[in-house]
Amino acid sequence: MANTYKNNVSTITSTGSDEAIYTCPSDATAIVNTIFVYNGTGGAGDFTITLHDTSAGSSAKIYFKSSLGAAATDTVLGSGNVVVLEDSDILKINTTVQPIDVTVSVLQITRS
C-alpha cells in the first residue's frame, strides 16, 4: 500500500450541470481532507457538491453554499471532517456562476 497526498485543481467554466472535480482511482481509497472553492466572477453564486457512489449507483448532495461572494473563497470540510471515497467514486460540483476554481486536497491509499 502506498499513501500519496494530492491536490486536484479544476476550473469550472460551465453552469447548471454536475462537473467532476475528483475521481478516486480504481485501485485506491481516498480521504478528502479539504475542498477550496474560489468564485472568480464579478457576482455572487451558489454551488452544490455531490458525492457519486459508483458501487451503489447513487448520488448524494454533501454540501451547499448559497451566495458565495465575488472574489471569495469557501472552505468545505476542514476542522477534522473528512469524506471517504471508495474506488471510482466521484466528487462533483454544480454552480450558478463561472469560472469557479476548485482545489481538492486528498490522501490516496492505493492497494498495489
Secondary structure, DSSP 8 states (H G I E B T S, - for coil): -EEEEEEEEEEE---SS-EEEEE--TTEEEEEEEEEEEE-SSS-EEEEEEEEETTTTEEEEEEEEEEE-TTEEEEEEBTTB-EEE-TT-EEEEEESSS-EEEEEEEEEEE--
